[in-house]
Amino acid sequence: MAFKFENLKVWQKALDLTDEIDKLTKTFPKEEQFVLTSQIKRAADSISLNID
């Protein structure tokens, strides 16, 4: 049984954004991978997590 929000386009686009952010942050310099990368990934994840 799927949750109601899983059918929302905005939620699906939020997941797509998270995937794009993951790809993008892999191109960041090594010195940024533990601070800036972590912060950006958490921000992207929070979008889909706050839709319900």
PQR file with spaces between the fields and no chain letter, atoms N, CA, C, O and H, PARSE charges and radii, in Angstrom:
ATOM       1  N    MET     1       0.834   -1.182    0.000 -0.4000 1.5000
ATOM       2  CA   MET     1       0.000    0.000    0.000 -0.0000 2.0000
ATOM       3  C    MET     1       0.877    1.243    0.000  0.5500 1.7000
ATOM       4  O    MET     1       1.728    1.410    0.873 -0.5500 1.4000
ATOM       5  N    ALA     2       0.672    2.097   -0.961 -0.4000 1.5000
ATOM       6  CA   ALA     2       1.465    3.313   -1.077 -0.0000 2.0000
ATOM       7  C    ALA     2       0.861    4.422   -0.212  0.5500 1.7000
ATOM       8  O    ALA     2      -0.341    4.455    0.048 -0.5500 1.4000
ATOM       9  H    ALA     2      -0.020    1.961   -1.671  0.4000 1.0000
ATOM      10  N    PHE     3       1.728    5.310    0.216 -0.4000 1.5000
ATOM      11  CA   PHE     3       1.255    6.485    0.936 -0.0000 2.0000
ATOM      12  C    PHE     3       0.660    7.470   -0.062  0.5500 1.7000
ATOM      13  O    PHE     3       1.042    7.473   -1.232 -0.5500 1.4000
ATOM      14  H    PHE     3       2.705    5.283    0.005  0.4000 1.0000
ATOM      15  N    LYS     4      -0.263    8.300    0.387 -0.4000 1.5000
ATOM      16  CA   LYS     4      -0.942    9.236   -0.501 -0.0000 2.0000
ATOM      17  C    LYS     4       0.021   10.207   -1.168  0.5500 1.7000
ATOM      18  O    LYS     4      -0.153   10.556   -2.336 -0.5500 1.4000
ATOM      19  H    LYS     4      -0.573    8.298    1.337  0.4000 1.0000
ATOM      20  N    PHE     5       1.036   10.644   -0.427 -0.4000 1.5000
ATOM      21  CA   PHE     5       1.951   11.648   -0.973 -0.0000 2.0000
ATOM      22  C    PHE     5       2.859   11.089   -2.067  0.5500 1.7000
ATOM      23  O    PHE     5       3.447   11.862   -2.824 -0.5500 1.4000
ATOM      24  H    PHE     5       1.177   10.360    0.522  0.4000 1.0000
ATOM      25  N    GLU     6       2.986    9.767   -2.169 -0.4000 1.5000
ATOM      26  CA   GLU     6       3.853    9.180   -3.187 -0.0000 2.0000
ATOM      27  C    GLU     6       3.325    9.418   -4.596  0.5500 1.7000
ATOM      28  O    GLU     6       4.073    9.292   -5.565 -0.5500 1.4000
ATOM      29  H    GLU     6       2.509    9.139   -1.554  0.4000 1.0000
ATOM      30  N    ASN     7       2.060    9.758   -4.720 -0.4000 1.5000
ATOM      31  CA   ASN     7       1.480   10.056   -6.026 -0.0000 2.0000
ATOM      32  C    ASN     7       1.618   11.524   -6.406  0.5500 1.7000
ATOM      33  O    ASN     7       1.334   11.895   -7.544 -0.5500 1.4000
ATOM      34  H    ASN     7       1.452    9.861   -3.932  0.4000 1.0000
ATOM      35  N    LEU     8       2.045   12.351   -5.484 -0.4000 1.5000
ATOM      36  CA   LEU     8       2.180   13.776   -5.761 -0.0000 2.0000
ATOM      37  C    LEU     8       3.393   14.045   -6.651  0.5500 1.7000
ATOM      38  O    LEU     8       4.488   13.543   -6.396 -0.5500 1.4000
ATOM      39  H    LEU     8       2.276   12.049   -4.559  0.4000 1.0000
ATOM      40  N    LYS     9       3.182   14.833   -7.683 -0.4000 1.5000
ATOM      41  CA   LYS     9       4.288   15.164   -8.584 -0.0000 2.0000
ATOM      42  C    LYS     9       5.394   15.928   -7.868  0.5500 1.7000
ATOM      43  O    LYS     9       6.576   15.746   -8.160 -0.5500 1.4000
ATOM      44  H    LYS     9       2.292   15.240   -7.889  0.4000 1.0000
ATOM      45  N    VAL    10       5.003   16.783   -6.931 -0.4000 1.5000
ATOM      46  CA   VAL    10       6.000   17.566   -6.205 -0.0000 2.0000
ATOM      47  C    VAL    10       6.918   16.647   -5.394  0.5500 1.7000
ATOM      48  O    VAL    10       8.114   16.915   -5.280 -0.5500 1.4000
ATOM      49  H    VAL    10       4.043   16.932   -6.694  0.4000 1.0000
ATOM      50  N    TRP    11       6.373   15.577   -4.837 -0.4000 1.5000
ATOM      51  CA   TRP    11       7.193   14.633   -4.064 -0.0000 2.0000
ATOM      52  C    TRP    11       8.136   13.868   -4.996  0.5500 1.7000
ATOM      53  O    TRP    11       9.303   13.649   -4.672 -0.5500 1.4000
ATOM      54  H    TRP    11       5.401   15.359   -4.931  0.4000 1.0000
ATOM      55  N    GLN    12       7.611   13.463   -6.159 -0.4000 1.5000
ATOM      56  CA   GLN    12       8.440   12.747   -7.130 -0.0000 2.0000
ATOM      57  C    GLN    12       9.562   13.644   -7.648  0.5500 1.7000
ATOM      58  O    GLN    12      10.689   13.186   -7.839 -0.5500 1.4000
ATOM      59  H    GLN    12       6.662   13.641   -6.422  0.4000 1.0000
ATOM      60  N    LYS    13       9.256   14.917   -7.874 -0.4000 1.5000
ATOM      61  CA   LYS    13      10.281   15.856   -8.328 -0.0000 2.0000
ATOM      62  C    LYS    13      11.317   16.119   -7.237  0.5500 1.7000
ATOM      63  O    LYS    13      12.491   16.343   -7.533 -0.5500 1.4000
ATOM      64  H    LYS    13       8.341   15.290   -7.719  0.4000 1.0000
ATOM      65  N    ALA    14      10.891   16.092   -5.997 -0.4000 1.5000
ATOM      66  CA   ALA    14      11.829   16.257   -4.886 -0.0000 2.0000
ATOM      67  C    ALA    14      12.817   15.096   -4.856  0.5500 1.7000
ATOM      68  O    ALA    14      13.999   15.292   -4.572 -0.5500 1.4000
ATOM      69  H    ALA    14       9.937   15.910   -5.756  0.4000 1.0000
ATOM      70  N    LEU    15      12.336   13.886   -5.148 -0.4000 1.5000
ATOM      71  CA   LEU    15      13.247   12.737   -5.211 -0.0000 2.0000
ATOM      72  C    LEU    15      14.213   12.870   -6.386  0.5500 1.7000
ATOM      73  O    LEU    15      15.392   12.536   -6.273 -0.5500 1.4000
ATOM      74  H    LEU    15      11.376   13.727   -5.379  0.4000 1.0000
ATOM      75  N    ASP    16      13.703   13.360   -7.508 -0.4000 1.5000
ATOM      76  CA   ASP    16      14.570   13.600   -8.666 -0.0000 2.0000
ATOM      77  C    ASP    16      15.645   14.624   -8.329  0.5500 1.7000
ATOM      78  O    ASP    16      16.804   14.467   -8.711 -0.5500 1.4000
ATOM      79  H    ASP    16      12.745   13.631   -7.600  0.4000 1.0000
ATOM      80  N    LEU    17      15.253   15.677   -7.610 -0.4000 1.5000
ATOM      81  CA   LEU    17      16.212   16.698   -7.203 -0.0000 2.0000
ATOM      82  C    LEU    17      17.296   16.099   -6.313  0.5500 1.7000
ATOM      83  O    LEU    17      18.476   16.420   -6.458 -0.5500 1.4000
ATOM      84  H    LEU    17      14.311   15.805   -7.300  0.4000 1.0000
ATOM      85  N    THR    18      16.892   15.238   -5.402 -0.4000 1.5000
ATOM      86  CA   THR    18      17.860   14.580   -4.516 -0.0000 2.0000
ATOM      87  C    THR    18      18.876   13.769   -5.330  0.5500 1.7000
ATOM      88  O    THR    18      20.070   13.789   -5.033 -0.5500 1.4000
ATOM      89  H    THR    18      15.934   14.977   -5.285  0.4000 1.0000
ATOM      90  N    ASP    19      18.399   13.061   -6.349 -0.4000 1.5000
ATOM      91  CA   ASP    19      19.305   12.297   -7.216 -0.0000 2.0000
ATOM      92  C    ASP    19      20.276   13.222   -7.946  0.5500 1.7000
ATOM      93  O    ASP    19      21.466   12.924   -8.049 -0.5500 1.4000
ATOM      94  H    ASP    19      17.429   13.045   -6.590  0.4000 1.0000
ATOM      95  N    GLU    20      19.766   14.340   -8.450 -0.4000 1.5000
ATOM      96  CA   GLU    20      20.615   15.301   -9.158 -0.0000 2.0000
ATOM      97  C    GLU    20      21.646   15.920   -8.222  0.5500 1.7000
ATOM      98  O    GLU    20      22.798   16.125   -8.605 -0.5500 1.4000
ATOM      99  H    GLU    20      18.799   14.582   -8.367  0.4000 1.0000
ATOM     100  N    ILE    21      21.231   16.213   -7.007 -0.4000 1.5000
ATOM     101  CA   ILE    21      22.157   16.778   -6.012 -0.0000 2.0000
ATOM     102  C    ILE    21      23.261   15.775   -5.701  0.5500 1.7000
ATOM     103  O    ILE    21      24.425   16.157   -5.576 -0.5500 1.4000
ATOM     104  H    ILE    21      20.296   16.046   -6.696  0.4000 1.0000
ATOM     105  N    ASP    22      22.912   14.500   -5.577 -0.4000 1.5000
ATOM     106  CA   ASP    22      23.920   13.468   -5.317 -0.0000 2.0000
ATOM     107  C    ASP    22      24.961   13.424   -6.442  0.5500 1.7000
ATOM     108  O    ASP    22      26.162   13.332   -6.189 -0.5500 1.4000
ATOM     109  H    ASP    22      21.967   14.189   -5.678  0.4000 1.0000
ATOM     110  N    LYS    23      24.482   13.491   -7.677 -0.4000 1.5000
ATOM     111  CA   LYS    23      25.406   13.482   -8.824 -0.0000 2.0000
ATOM     112  C    LYS    23      26.288   14.725   -8.817  0.5500 1.7000
ATOM     113  O    LYS    23      27.494   14.645   -9.048 -0.5500 1.4000
ATOM     114  H    LYS    23      23.506   13.566   -7.883  0.4000 1.0000
ATOM     115  N    LEU    24      25.670   15.878   -8.548 -0.4000 1.5000
ATOM     116  CA   LEU    24      26.412   17.132   -8.560 -0.0000 2.0000
ATOM     117  C    LEU    24      27.475   17.185   -7.477  0.5500 1.7000
ATOM     118  O    LEU    24      28.602   17.611   -7.731 -0.5500 1.4000
ATOM     119  H    LEU    24      24.690   15.943   -8.360  0.4000 1.0000
ATOM     120  N    THR    25      27.125   16.756   -6.270 -0.4000 1.5000
ATOM     121  CA   THR    25      28.073   16.862   -5.164 -0.0000 2.0000
ATOM     122  C    THR    25      29.260   15.905   -5.319  0.5500 1.7000
ATOM     123  O    THR    25      30.300   16.100   -4.690 -0.5500 1.4000
ATOM     124  H    THR    25      26.210   16.410   -6.064  0.4000 1.0000
ATOM     125  N    LYS    26      29.111   14.897   -6.136 -0.4000 1.5000
ATOM     126  CA   LYS    26      30.254   14.010   -6.394 -0.0000 2.0000
ATOM     127  C    LYS    26      31.350   14.716   -7.184  0.5500 1.7000
ATOM     128  O    LYS    26      32.492   14.257   -7.214 -0.5500 1.4000
ATOM     129  H    LYS    26      28.266   14.739   -6.647  0.4000 1.0000
ATOM     130  N    THR    27      31.002   15.836   -7.824 -0.4000 1.5000
ATOM     131  CA   THR    27      31.989   16.588   -8.600 -0.0000 2.0000
ATOM     132  C    THR    27      32.672   17.673   -7.768  0.5500 1.7000
ATOM     133  O    THR    27      33.579   18.348   -8.256 -0.5500 1.4000
ATOM     134  H    THR    27      30.074   16.209   -7.799  0.4000 1.0000
ATOM     135  N    PHE    28      32.244   17.845   -6.515 -0.4000 1.5000
ATOM     136  CA   PHE    28      32.828   18.867   -5.651 -0.0000 2.0000
ATOM     137  C    PHE    28      34.262   18.500   -5.282  0.5500 1.7000
ATOM     138  O    PHE    28      34.614   17.320   -5.275 -0.5500 1.4000
ATOM     139  H    PHE    28      31.508   17.297   -6.118  0.4000 1.0000
ATOM     140  N    PRO    29      35.088   19.491   -4.977 -0.5600 1.5000
ATOM     141  CA   PRO    29      36.449   19.213   -4.515  0.2800 2.0000
ATOM     142  C    PRO    29      36.443   18.391   -3.219  0.5500 1.7000
ATOM     143  O    PRO    29      35.496   18.455   -2.435 -0.5500 1.4000
ATOM     144  N    LYS    30      37.488   17.638   -3.017 -0.4000 1.5000
ATOM     145  CA   LYS    30      37.574   16.756   -1.839 -0.0000 2.0000
ATOM     146  C    LYS    30      37.415   17.517   -0.534  0.5500 1.7000
ATOM     147  O    LYS    30      36.798   17.012    0.403 -0.5500 1.4000
ATOM     148  H    LYS    30      38.257   17.586   -3.654  0.4000 1.0000
ATOM     149  N    GLU    31      37.963   18.726   -0.458 -0.4000 1.5000
ATOM     150  CA   GLU    31      37.899   19.472    0.807 -0.0000 2.0000
ATOM     151  C    GLU    31      36.484   19.917    1.155  0.5500 1.7000
ATOM     152  O    GLU    31      36.222   20.277    2.303 -0.5500 1.4000
ATOM     153  H    GLU    31      38.465   19.136   -1.220  0.4000 1.0000
ATOM     154  N    GLU    32      35.573   19.901    0.201 -0.4000 1.5000
ATOM     155  CA   GLU    32      34.191   20.292    0.451 -0.0000 2.0000
ATOM     156  C    GLU    32      33.269   19.100    0.689  0.5500 1.7000
ATOM     157  O    GLU    32      32.100   19.290    1.025 -0.5500 1.4000
ATOM     158  H    GLU    32      35.785   19.609   -0.732  0.4000 1.0000
ATOM     159  N    GLN    33      33.758   17.905    0.526 -0.4000 1.5000
ATOM     160  CA   GLN    33      32.884   16.745    0.560 -0.0000 2.0000
ATOM     161  C    GLN    33      32.336   16.408    1.938  0.5500 1.7000
ATOM     162  O    GLN    33      31.383   15.635    2.033 -0.5500 1.4000
ATOM     163  H    GLN    33      34.707   17.751    0.253  0.4000 1.0000
ATOM     164  N    PHE    34      32.889   16.947    2.989 -0.4000 1.5000
ATOM     165  CA   PHE    34      32.400   16.595    4.315 -0.0000 2.0000
ATOM     166  C    PHE    34      31.595   17.698    4.967  0.5500 1.7000
ATOM     167  O    PHE    34      30.865   17.441    5.925 -0.5500 1.4000
ATOM     168  H    PHE    34      33.664   17.575    2.912  0.4000 1.0000
ATOM     169  N    VAL    35      31.709   18.922    4.471 -0.4000 1.5000
ATOM     170  CA   VAL    35      30.983   20.027    5.080 -0.0000 2.0000
ATOM     171  C    VAL    35      29.875   20.504    4.153  0.5500 1.7000
ATOM     172  O    VAL    35      28.693   20.318    4.444 -0.5500 1.4000
ATOM     173  H    VAL    35      32.302   19.130    3.693  0.4000 1.0000
ATOM     174  N    LEU    36      30.248   21.106    3.058 -0.4000 1.5000
ATOM     175  CA   LEU    36      29.266   21.666    2.135 -0.0000 2.0000
ATOM     176  C    LEU    36      28.407   20.580    1.501  0.5500 1.7000
ATOM     177  O    LEU    36      27.190   20.734    1.397 -0.5500 1.4000
ATOM     178  H    LEU    36      31.208   21.257    2.822  0.4000 1.0000
ATOM     179  N    THR    37      29.022   19.498    1.084 -0.4000 1.5000
ATOM     180  CA   THR    37      28.273   18.400    0.458 -0.0000 2.0000
ATOM     181  C    THR    37      27.228   17.841    1.409  0.5500 1.7000
ATOM     182  O    THR    37      26.083   17.613    1.017 -0.5500 1.4000
ATOM     183  H    THR    37      30.010   19.373    1.169  0.4000 1.0000
ATOM     184  N    SER    38      27.613   17.625    2.633 -0.4000 1.5000
ATOM     185  CA   SER    38      26.684   17.087    3.628 -0.0000 2.0000
ATOM     186  C    SER    38      25.506   18.028    3.838  0.5500 1.7000
ATOM     187  O    SER    38      24.360   17.587    3.916 -0.5500 1.4000
ATOM     188  H    SER    38      28.542   17.810    2.951  0.4000 1.0000
ATOM     189  N    GLN    39      25.785   19.312    3.928 -0.4000 1.5000
ATOM     190  CA   GLN    39      24.730   20.282    4.168 -0.0000 2.0000
ATOM     191  C    GLN    39      23.754   20.336    2.987  0.5500 1.7000
ATOM     192  O    GLN    39      22.541   20.378    3.190 -0.5500 1.4000
ATOM     193  H    GLN    39      26.717   19.670    3.865  0.4000 1.0000
ATOM     194  N    ILE    40      24.274   20.335    1.761 -0.4000 1.5000
ATOM     195  CA   ILE    40      23.425   20.395    0.575 -0.0000 2.0000
ATOM     196  C    ILE    40      22.572   19.131    0.464  0.5500 1.7000
ATOM     197  O    ILE    40      21.388   19.213    0.140 -0.5500 1.4000
ATOM     198  H    ILE    40      25.259   20.302    1.596  0.4000 1.0000
ATOM     199  N    LYS    41      23.158   17.972    0.728 -0.4000 1.5000
ATOM     200  CA   LYS    41      22.397   16.720    0.644 -0.0000 2.0000
ATOM     201  C    LYS    41      21.290   16.677    1.688  0.5500 1.7000
ATOM     202  O    LYS    41      20.180   16.231    1.394 -0.5500 1.4000
ATOM     203  H    LYS    41      24.121   17.905    0.991  0.4000 1.0000
ATOM     204  N    ARG    42      21.576   17.133    2.895 -0.4000 1.5000
ATOM     205  CA   ARG    42      20.552   17.143    3.935 -0.0000 2.0000
ATOM     206  C    ARG    42      19.417   18.099    3.583  0.5500 1.7000
ATOM     207  O    ARG    42      18.252   17.807    3.853 -0.5500 1.4000
ATOM     208  H    ARG    42      22.477   17.495    3.133  0.4000 1.0000
ATOM     209  N    ALA    43      19.751   19.231    2.984 -0.4000 1.5000
ATOM     210  CA   ALA    43      18.724   20.201    2.573 -0.0000 2.0000
ATOM     211  C    ALA    43      17.832   19.596    1.488  0.5500 1.7000
ATOM     212  O    ALA    43      16.611   19.745    1.540 -0.5500 1.4000
ATOM     213  H    ALA    43      20.697   19.467    2.765  0.4000 1.0000
ATOM     214  N    ALA    44      18.425   18.921    0.516 -0.4000 1.5000
ATOM     215  CA   ALA    44      17.640   18.295   -0.553 -0.0000 2.0000
ATOM     216  C    ALA    44      16.754   17.182   -0.002  0.5500 1.7000
ATOM     217  O    ALA    44      15.594   17.050   -0.393 -0.5500 1.4000
ATOM     218  H    ALA    44      19.416   18.800    0.474  0.4000 1.0000
ATOM     219  N    ASP    45      17.303   16.392    0.897 -0.4000 1.5000
ATOM     220  CA   ASP    45      16.513   15.310    1.509 -0.0000 2.0000
ATOM     221  C    ASP    45      15.328   15.855    2.304  0.5500 1.7000
ATOM     222  O    ASP    45      14.255   15.252    2.321 -0.5500 1.4000
ATOM     223  H    ASP    45      18.245   16.499    1.215  0.4000 1.0000
ATOM     224  N    SER    46      15.526   16.984    2.952 -0.4000 1.5000
ATOM     225  CA   SER    46      14.471   17.526    3.802 -0.0000 2.0000
ATOM     226  C    SER    46      13.252   17.964    2.996  0.5500 1.7000
ATOM     227  O    SER    46      12.144   18.008    3.531 -0.5500 1.4000
ATOM     228  H    SER    46      16.397   17.474    2.938  0.4000 1.0000
ATOM     229  N    ILE    47      13.439   18.290    1.714 -0.4000 1.5000
ATOM     230  CA   ILE    47      12.306   18.692    0.891 -0.0000 2.0000
ATOM     231  C    ILE    47      11.297   17.556    0.797  0.5500 1.7000
ATOM     232  O    ILE    47      10.115   17.741    1.090 -0.5500 1.4000
ATOM     233  H    ILE    47      14.339   18.254    1.279  0.4000 1.0000
ATOM     234  N    SER    48      11.766   16.381    0.388 -0.4000 1.5000
ATOM     235  CA   SER    48      10.836   15.250    0.244 -0.0000 2.0000
ATOM     236  C    SER    48      10.339   14.748    1.600  0.5500 1.7000
ATOM     237  O    SER    48       9.214   14.259    1.706 -0.5500 1.4000
ATOM     238  H    SER    48      12.726   16.231    0.151  0.4000 1.0000
ATOM     239  N    LEU    49      11.163   14.865    2.621 -0.4000 1.5000
ATOM     240  CA   LEU    49      10.748   14.391    3.940 -0.0000 2.0000
ATOM     241  C    LEU    49       9.683   15.270    4.577  0.5500 1.7000
ATOM     242  O    LEU    49       8.958   14.821    5.464 -0.5500 1.4000
ATOM     243  H    LEU    49      12.076   15.263    2.534  0.4000 1.0000
ATOM     244  N    ASN    50       9.583   16.515    4.134 -0.4000 1.5000
ATOM     245  CA   ASN    50       8.599   17.429    4.697 -0.0000 2.0000
ATOM     246  C    ASN    50       7.284   17.443    3.925  0.5500 1.7000
ATOM     247  O    ASN    50       6.376   18.207    4.252 -0.5500 1.4000
ATOM     248  H    ASN    50      10.172   16.880    3.414  0.4000 1.0000
ATOM     249  N    ILE    51       7.185   16.607    2.912 -0.4000 1.5000
ATOM     250  CA   ILE    51       5.935   16.490    2.155 -0.0000 2.0000
ATOM     251  C    ILE    51       5.189   15.265    2.670  0.5500 1.7000
ATOM     252  O    ILE    51       5.651   14.135    2.513 -0.5500 1.4000
ATOM     253  H    ILE    51       7.923   15.986    2.647  0.4000 1.0000
ATOM     254  N    ASP    52       4.079   15.488    3.260 -0.4000 1.5000
ATOM     255  CA   ASP    52       3.234   14.372    3.721 -0.0000 2.0000
ATOM     256  C    ASP    52       1.838   14.798    4.012  0.5500 1.7000
ATOM     257  O    ASP    52       1.011   13.975    4.407 -0.5500 1.4000
ATOM     258  H    ASP    52       3.703   16.406    3.387  0.4000 1.0000
